[in-house]
């Protein structure tokens, strides 16, 4: 009832707004003439009609919902980090383990982080070990755009792995020359540089950024009636990221190559257990990635090919007297090889088809002195058809998944005990279909309304950690199977004779069902194991608003807001402690608002983020309740032109303006009031 009422209200408001602008008429002008002799001829000439058309952004014409924030919108929305940008996208549930050095993962519409595919410059970012990508590794100052695509891709020819439940696409900044420095609270310092050069159709860019943070922020610790002020310790981080990018773009061909190296050293503070203590855990990560992509269009044909190779090494060290020799040490070595290719053909103006195939080879070696080597070969294929006629557009896809698993290594675990997993994880194969429909109900020069309906089936293999992690993994896990159904609409208005110069509205209602959900359950108080756990059902609503208001000449107000309702429950049959209860760390209500004022002197933005209460366990024990929270932020940006090609951008940001104490993940307190100042010099 709640979903239907809101959906109907949004649709009626959209239709009424469209009706108000449909009466606008095209203007006519007379041809100009400078000679007196043309005065008599002017009366015999027909008036020249000046027609204007509305060029809609691509996201307003797609059958699947999509939202995008470009680099120029970061300042307008008060965004100072990648996680800030993610919070301003609907349906996203962010898990933040506290501070600049904490891990940050994203799940969308209650499906879990492993269902969210992350792409960088069009190719997927892969992590077979955990299946979830840490967004803390991406520096937003080096991004050109960030977008969220749900259920399907607007392009017909895409890599198969990007046809996921949700895709967060990151696009790196292609060119420019700038140096920058960011400093902030708790020992934060981050210099960065971007340098590019262009000759003809070629662009070569080099990127380097380094970041350090002590992250020793204070927080409030409550223990019954006792409240103390503590400080986070053992949280320092040091990260280095370098990249070399080459682009060659012509009218028919797009060719790119990237080489990236990143290293990350962190001290892990761990959860707060009543009283803080000095941490003992350390991690060091080293990543090397190379990728090459090619896309070409010729007549009715379009071809696509790409390849990627990545190596990821992690060293974990725990210096604690409870271990033999006072240390517990593990190494993880992950290697990935990925290739994709495909072709699309447009038979007629209305009908197109595409075929793509992906191959992925992933291997993970882990242990201390003895090693286990797990491997997975994956072959995924997609066949796509698109029919577009008049106001209608329909896209149908059929995906085929095939996975082979293998296990090699010694016969004993690092502690000398026999391995519990003597067999590799099971192989799997599956066909999954999807269908999306779009109807452009209104198309006028200043108004557009697109309605959409989409249905999709998804298939997810267990990660290596879920299958093999010592004492937790289970090689007998079944893959997750997800069904998605949703409908929504997008309204785009360019009103005349009103202070509102632009108005974008989107609404989406959806229902998801996950079978054989993979969760960790306790076998005893000390040992947990992953298992397939029945079924999860999710229903939700996403609303977004993006508007611009003209106050006076060179004065504008920009408003961007989103609201999400998510009801994600355990629907496993039988009597269980978790049946029909909201899943852990999933707020029923969440949203953000960003209000920006553009003026000749500076850009001022105010942001607000809120989330309702959550629980840290599926059983909703009273002691695991996390209260609702709201956070305010303030940013001030000033651009100082120095010359025609040189300018200085200064940014002052205050996060958690009210110094509110809260947790997103239990026992990982978030920082209080934080200050940040950055300066970027472009030349």
ZAMARGU-4260 file (C-alpha; in steps of 0.2 Angstrom, whole numbers, plus 5000, padded with zeros to 4 digits):
<rodrens>
0) 5000/5000/5000 | 5014/5012/5004 | 5023/5008/4988 | 5008/5010/4977 | 5003/5027/4985
5) 5020/5035/4983 | 5022/5028/4965 | 5004/5034/4960 | 5007/5051/4968 | 5024/5053/4959
10) 5016/5049/4942 | 5002/5061/4944 | 5013/5075/4949 | 5024/5071/4933 | 5009/5071/4921
15) 5002/5087/4928 | 5019/5096/4926 | 5021/5090/4909 | 5003/5097/4905 | 5008/5114/4911
20) 5023/5115/4898 | 5015/5107/4883 | 5006/5123/4878 | 5023/5132/4873 | 5024/5138/4855
25) 5039/5139/4844 | 5045/5157/4840 | 5046/5164/4823 | 5058/5177/4816 | 5060/5187/4800
30) 5075/5185/4789 | 5086/5200/4791 | 5091/5212/4777 | 5102/5227/4777 | 5098/5234/4759
35) 5083/5245/4756 | 5079/5236/4740 | 5074/5221/4750 | 5060/5229/4759 | 5047/5225/4745
40) 5054/5208/4743 | 5052/5204/4762 | 5033/5204/4760 | 5033/5191/4747 | 5044/5179/4757
45) 5037/5166/4769 | 5042/5168/4787 | 5056/5157/4792 | 5051/5145/4806 | 5064/5142/4820
50) 5061/5125/4827 | 5070/5119/4843 | 5072/5101/4849 | 5076/5094/4866 | 5091/5084/4866
55) 5088/5072/4881 | 5103/5065/4891 | 5105/5047/4887 | 5100/5041/4904 | 5082/5048/4902
60) 5079/5037/4887 | 5085/5020/4894 | 5074/5005/4900 | 5084/5002/4915 | 5087/5015/4929
65) 5103/5024/4929 | 5110/5039/4938 | 5126/5048/4935 | 5137/5062/4944 | 5150/5070/4933
70) 5166/5079/4939 | 5158/5096/4937 | 5144/5090/4949 | 5155/5085/4963 | 5158/5103/4969
75) 5140/5108/4966 | 5134/5093/4977 | 5147/5095/4991 | 5156/5079/4987 | 5173/5077/4995
80) 5176/5058/4993 | 5170/5043/4983 | 5159/5037/4997 | 5151/5054/4998 | 5146/5052/4979
85) 5140/5034/4982 | 5128/5041/4996 | 5120/5052/4984 | 5114/5038/4973 | 5098/5029/4977
90) 5096/5012/4984 | 5114/5011/4990 | 5118/5003/5007 | 5136/5008/5012 | 5146/4998/5025
95) 5159/5009/5032 | 5171/5002/5045 | 5176/5019/5051 | 5187/5033/5046 | 5198/5036/5031
100) 5207/5020/5033 | 5191/5009/5035 | 5185/4997/5022 | 5170/5003/5012 | 5159/4991/5003
105) 5142/4994/4994 | 5126/4983/4992 | 5112/4989/4981 | 5093/4985/4985 | 5097/4973/4998
110) 5106/4960/4987 | 5123/4961/4996 | 5140/4968/4990 | 5145/4953/4980 | 5130/4957/4968
115) 5138/4974/4964 | 5149/4975/4949 | 5162/4989/4949 | 5169/4994/4932 | 5184/5006/4929
120) 5185/5014/4912 | 5172/5001/4905 | 5181/4985/4912 | 5176/4976/4928 | 5186/4977/4944
125) 5188/4959/4949 | 5191/4952/4967 | 5188/4933/4967 | 5194/4932/4986 | 5180/4942/4994
130) 5169/4946/4979 | 5167/4964/4986 | 5176/4979/4981 | 5183/4992/4993 | 5178/5009/4987
135) 5191/5017/4999 | 5204/5013/4985 | 5197/5025/4973 | 5202/5044/4974 | 5187/5054/4968
140) 5199/5069/4962 | 5205/5057/4948 | 5187/5053/4942 | 5178/5061/4928 | 5161/5053/4932
145) 5153/5040/4943 | 5137/5031/4939 | 5125/5018/4945 | 5116/5006/4932 | 5103/4994/4938
150) 5097/4978/4930 | 5104/4981/4913 | 5115/4991/4902 | 5109/5004/4889 | 5121/4999/4877
155) 5118/4983/4867 | 5136/4977/4866 | 5145/4976/4883 | 5156/4964/4892 | 5145/4950/4900
160) 5151/4953/4917 | 5144/4970/4917 | 5126/4963/4916 | 5124/4962/4934 | 5111/4967/4947
165) 5120/4984/4950 | 5135/4991/4941 | 5144/5006/4948 | 5154/5013/4934 | 5170/5024/4937
170) 5177/5034/4923 | 5195/5041/4925 | 5199/5059/4921 | 5206/5057/4903 | 5217/5073/4902
175) 5222/5089/4910 | 5237/5096/4919 | 5236/5099/4938 | 5244/5097/4954 | 5235/5097/4971
180) 5236/5095/4989 | 5223/5090/5002 | 5226/5091/5021 | 5213/5088/5035 | 5210/5082/5052
185) 5218/5068/5061 | 5235/5069/5051 | 5227/5068/5033 | 5239/5073/5019 | 5236/5069/5001
190) 5246/5077/4987 | 5241/5072/4969 | 5246/5076/4951 | 5239/5073/4934 | 5249/5077/4918
195) 5243/5073/4900 | 5248/5078/4882 | 5240/5076/4866 | 5246/5074/4848 | 5234/5072/4834
200) 5221/5059/4840 | 5232/5052/4854 | 5231/5057/4872 | 5244/5051/4885 | 5241/5054/4904
205) 5251/5050/4919 | 5243/5050/4937 | 5251/5049/4954 | 5243/5052/4971 | 5249/5048/4989
210) 5238/5049/5005 | 5243/5047/5023 | 5231/5048/5038 | 5234/5045/5056 | 5215/5042/5059
215) 5217/5044/5077 | 5200/5053/5079 | 5191/5054/5096 | 5174/5045/5099 | 5162/5042/5114
220) 5162/5025/5122 | 5146/5021/5132 | 5147/5006/5145 | 5131/5005/5154 | 5130/5021/5165
225) 5148/5025/5162 | 5153/5037/5147 | 5171/5040/5142 | 5179/5050/5129 | 5192/5038/5119
230) 5203/5040/5104 | 5205/5028/5090 | 5222/5020/5089 | 5233/5010/5078 | 5223/5016/5063
235) 5237/5024/5052 | 5236/5022/5033 | 5248/5025/5018 | 5242/5023/5000 | 5251/5026/4984
240) 5242/5025/4967 | 5250/5028/4950 | 5243/5026/4932 | 5248/5028/4914 | 5234/5030/4902
245) 5234/5030/4883 | 5218/5035/4872 | 5216/5035/4853 | 5199/5041/4848 | 5192/5043/4830
250) 5175/5044/4823 | 5174/5025/4821 | 5187/5018/4833 | 5190/5019/4852 | 5206/5012/4858
255) 5213/5013/4876 | 5227/5006/4886 | 5230/5007/4905 | 5244/5002/4917 | 5241/5004/4936
260) 5251/5001/4951 | 5244/5004/4969 | 5251/5000/4986 | 5242/5001/5003 | 5249/4999/5020
265) 5237/4999/5035 | 5236/4997/5053 | 5220/4988/5058 | 5212/4995/5074 | 5199/4981/5075
270) 5182/4983/5084 | 5180/4993/5100 | 5176/4981/5114 | 5171/4992/5129 | 5189/4999/5131
275) 5201/5003/5117 | 5218/4995/5117 | 5233/4996/5105 | 5230/4986/5089 | 5242/4972/5084
280) 5236/4969/5066 | 5244/4975/5050 | 5241/4973/5031 | 5251/4977/5016 | 5243/4976/4998
285) 5251/4978/4981 | 5241/4978/4965 | 5247/4979/4947 | 5234/4980/4933 | 5236/4981/4914
290) 5221/4983/4902 | 5218/4986/4884 | 5201/4989/4876 | 5195/4991/4858 | 5179/4997/4850
295) 5175/5000/4832 | 5160/5004/4821 | 5158/5001/4803 | 5141/5003/4794 | 5129/4991/4802
300) 5142/4982/4812 | 5150/4986/4829 | 5165/4976/4837 | 5172/4976/4854 | 5187/4967/4862
305) 5196/4970/4878 | 5209/4961/4889 | 5214/4963/4907 | 5228/4955/4918 | 5229/4959/4937
310) 5240/4953/4951 | 5236/4957/4969 | 5247/4952/4984 | 5242/4954/5002 | 5253/4952/5018
315) 5243/4950/5034 | 5253/4951/5051 | 5247/4950/5069 | 5260/4953/5082 | 5252/4946/5098
320) 5260/4936/5112 | 5246/4923/5111 | 5253/4916/5095 | 5269/4905/5093 | 5284/4916/5091
325) 5273/4931/5095 | 5266/4933/5077 | 5253/4926/5065 | 5257/4929/5047 | 5248/4925/5031
330) 5250/4929/5013 | 5237/4930/4999 | 5242/4930/4981 | 5228/4933/4968 | 5230/4932/4949
335) 5217/4937/4937 | 5216/4935/4918 | 5201/4942/4909 | 5196/4944/4891 | 5180/4949/4882
340) 5175/4950/4864 | 5159/4953/4854 | 5150/4960/4839 | 5133/4969/4836 | 5124/4970/4820
345) 5109/4982/4815 | 5098/4972/4803 | 5085/4987/4801 | 5082/5004/4808 | 5072/4995/4822
350) 5080/4979/4825 | 5098/4975/4832 | 5107/4960/4839 | 5123/4957/4848 | 5134/4943/4855
355) 5148/4944/4868 | 5158/4931/4877 | 5169/4933/4892 | 5183/4922/4899 | 5190/4924/4916
360) 5204/4914/4925 | 5206/4917/4943 | 5218/4909/4956 | 5222/4912/4974 | 5236/4906/4984
365) 5235/4908/5003 | 5244/4901/5018 | 5259/4905/5029 | 5272/4891/5027 | 5260/4879/5018
370) 5250/4884/5003 | 5233/4880/4995 | 5230/4885/4977 | 5212/4887/4971 | 5208/4891/4953
375) 5192/4895/4944 | 5189/4896/4925 | 5173/4905/4920 | 5165/4906/4903 | 5150/4918/4901
380) 5141/4922/4885 | 5126/4934/4881 | 5114/4935/4866 | 5105/4951/4865 | 5091/4958/4854
385) 5084/4975/4854 | 5068/4981/4845 | 5064/5000/4844 | 5050/5007/4835 | 5041/5024/4837
390) 5040/5027/4856 | 5043/5009/4861 | 5060/5000/4865 | 5062/4982/4871 | 5078/4973/4875
395) 5080/4954/4878 | 5095/4945/4884 | 5100/4927/4887 | 5116/4924/4897 | 5125/4907/4899
400) 5136/4904/4914 | 5149/4890/4915 | 5162/4889/4930 | 5175/4876/4933 | 5184/4875/4950
405) 5200/4867/4955 | 5210/4865/4971 | 5229/4861/4973 | 5241/4862/4987 | 5248/4853/5003
410) 5238/4841/5013 | 5239/4852/5030 | 5233/4869/5035 | 5245/4882/5042 | 5242/4876/5060
415) 5247/4859/5056 | 5230/4851/5056 | 5222/4842/5041 | 5213/4853/5029 | 5194/4853/5031
420) 5192/4856/5012 | 5199/4841/5002 | 5188/4844/4987 | 5186/4859/4976 | 5170/4869/4976
425) 5157/4862/4964 | 5156/4867/4946 | 5141/4876/4940 | 5132/4881/4924 | 5116/4891/4921
430) 5105/4900/4909 | 5098/4917/4915 | 5086/4928/4904 | 5082/4946/4906 | 5069/4958/4898
435) 5067/4977/4898 | 5054/4988/4891 | 5054/5007/4889 | 5040/5018/4883 | 5043/5037/4879
440) 5026/5043/4884 | 5030/5062/4881 | 5042/5069/4869 | 5042/5088/4867 | 5055/5101/4865
445) 5054/5105/4884 | 5047/5089/4892 | 5050/5071/4891 | 5043/5056/4901 | 5050/5039/4900
450) 5041/5024/4908 | 5050/5007/4910 | 5048/4989/4916 | 5061/4977/4918 | 5063/4959/4924
455) 5080/4949/4926 | 5087/4933/4933 | 5105/4934/4941 | 5117/4920/4945 | 5131/4922/4958
460) 5145/4910/4961 | 5152/4909/4979 | 5168/4919/4982 | 5185/4910/4986 | 5183/4916/5004
465) 5165/4909/5006 | 5171/4892/4999 | 5189/4890/5006 | 5192/4901/5020 | 5200/4891/5035
470) 5186/4885/5047 | 5173/4897/5038 | 5173/4891/5020 | 5161/4877/5013 | 5165/4869/4996
475) 5147/4862/4995 | 5139/4879/4993 | 5126/4882/4979 | 5127/4898/4969 | 5114/4911/4973
480) 5100/4913/4961 | 5091/4930/4961 | 5075/4936/4952 | 5072/4955/4950 | 5056/4964/4944
485) 5054/4983/4944 | 5045/4997/4936 | 5048/5016/4936 | 5049/5032/4926 | 5060/5047/4922
490) 5053/5064/4920 | 5064/5078/4912 | 5057/5096/4912 | 5065/5112/4905 | 5051/5125/4911
495) 5049/5142/4903 | 5045/5158/4911 | 5048/5151/4929 | 5063/5152/4940 | 5065/5133/4939
500) 5077/5131/4924 | 5078/5111/4925 | 5069/5098/4934 | 5073/5079/4934 | 5062/5066/4943
505) 5064/5047/4944 | 5054/5034/4953 | 5056/5015/4954 | 5047/5002/4964 | 5055/4984/4964
510) 5054/4967/4971 | 5069/4955/4972 | 5070/4937/4978 | 5086/4928/4982 | 5086/4909/4983
515) 5101/4899/4991 | 5107/4915/5000 | 5125/4912/5006 | 5127/4917/5025 | 5139/4913/5039
520) 5131/4904/5053 | 5139/4898/5070 | 5143/4879/5072 | 5148/4883/5090 | 5153/4899/5099
525) 5170/4899/5091 | 5168/4892/5074 | 5157/4899/5060 | 5154/4892/5043 | 5145/4898/5027
530) 5130/4889/5021 | 5115/4891/5010 | 5101/4899/5019 | 5084/4898/5011 | 5077/4913/5003
535) 5077/4932/5005 | 5064/4944/4998 | 5066/4963/4996 | 5054/4976/4991 | 5058/4994/4989
540) 5055/5011/4982 | 5068/5024/4975 | 5064/5042/4972 | 5076/5055/4966 | 5075/5074/4962
545) 5088/5085/4953 | 5083/5103/4950 | 5091/5120/4946 | 5083/5137/4951 | 5088/5154/4944
550) 5089/5167/4958 | 5097/5181/4948 | 5110/5183/4935 | 5124/5172/4939 | 5115/5165/4954
555) 5108/5148/4954 | 5102/5135/4967 | 5105/5117/4964 | 5095/5104/4973 | 5099/5085/4972
560) 5090/5073/4984 | 5086/5055/4985 | 5075/5043/4996 | 5075/5024/4997 | 5064/5013/5006
565) 5070/4995/5008 | 5061/4980/5016 | 5073/4966/5015 | 5068/4950/5025 | 5072/4932/5028
570) 5058/4923/5019 | 5065/4905/5023 | 5050/4893/5026 | 5048/4886/5044 | 5050/4894/5061
575) 5067/4902/5063 | 5073/4917/5074 | 5076/4927/5059 | 5060/4924/5049 | 5052/4940/5042
580) 5065/4951/5050 | 5075/4965/5042 | 5092/4959/5037 | 5107/4965/5047 | 5114/4982/5042
585) 5100/4986/5031 | 5090/5002/5035 | 5072/5003/5030 | 5073/5022/5026 | 5088/5031/5020
590) 5092/5046/5009 | 5103/5061/5005 | 5100/5080/5001 | 5113/5092/4993 | 5109/5110/4991
595) 5121/5121/4982 | 5122/5140/4978 | 5132/5145/4963 | 5137/5163/4963 | 5151/5174/4956
600) 5161/5173/4972 | 5161/5154/4977 | 5151/5138/4977 | 5142/5135/4994 | 5135/5117/4997
605) 5126/5110/5012 | 5123/5091/5012 | 5113/5080/5024 | 5113/5061/5025 | 5101/5050/5036
610) 5097/5032/5039 | 5085/5024/5050 | 5089/5011/5064 | 5097/4995/5059 | 5103/4979/5068
615) 5120/4971/5067 | 5112/4953/5068 | 5098/4945/5058 | 5090/4940/5075 | 5087/4958/5081
620) 5093/4955/5098 | 5091/4971/5109 | 5109/4974/5112 | 5113/4973/5093 | 5102/4988/5088
625) 5110/5003/5080 | 5101/5019/5082 | 5096/5030/5067 | 5108/5044/5063 | 5109/5060/5052
630) 5125/5069/5047 | 5127/5086/5040 | 5141/5093/5029 | 5147/5110/5023 | 5158/5114/5008
635) 5165/5131/5001 | 5174/5131/4984 | 5182/5146/4976 | 5189/5146/4959 | 5203/5159/4955
640) 5207/5162/4937 | 5226/5166/4935 | 5227/5167/4916 | 5218/5160/4901 | 5224/5142/4905
645) 5229/5143/4923 | 5217/5143/4938 | 5217/5139/4956 | 5203/5129/4965 | 5202/5130/4983
650) 5190/5119/4994 | 5186/5120/5012 | 5175/5106/5019 | 5167/5101/5036 | 5160/5084/5038
655) 5149/5079/5052 | 5146/5097/5056 | 5136/5093/5072 | 5150/5081/5079 | 5137/5067/5080
660) 5143/5050/5087 | 5136/5035/5077 | 5141/5019/5070 | 5137/5011/5053 | 5145/4995/5057
665) 5144/4989/5075 | 5159/4993/5086 | 5167/5003/5072 | 5164/5022/5077 | 5163/5035/5064
670) 5174/5051/5065 | 5166/5066/5073 | 5168/5084/5066 | 5181/5083/5052 | 5190/5098/5043
675) 5197/5096/5026 | 5206/5109/5014 | 5212/5106/4997 | 5220/5116/4983 | 5222/5112/4965
680) 5232/5121/4952 | 5228/5118/4934 | 5239/5124/4920
</rodrens>
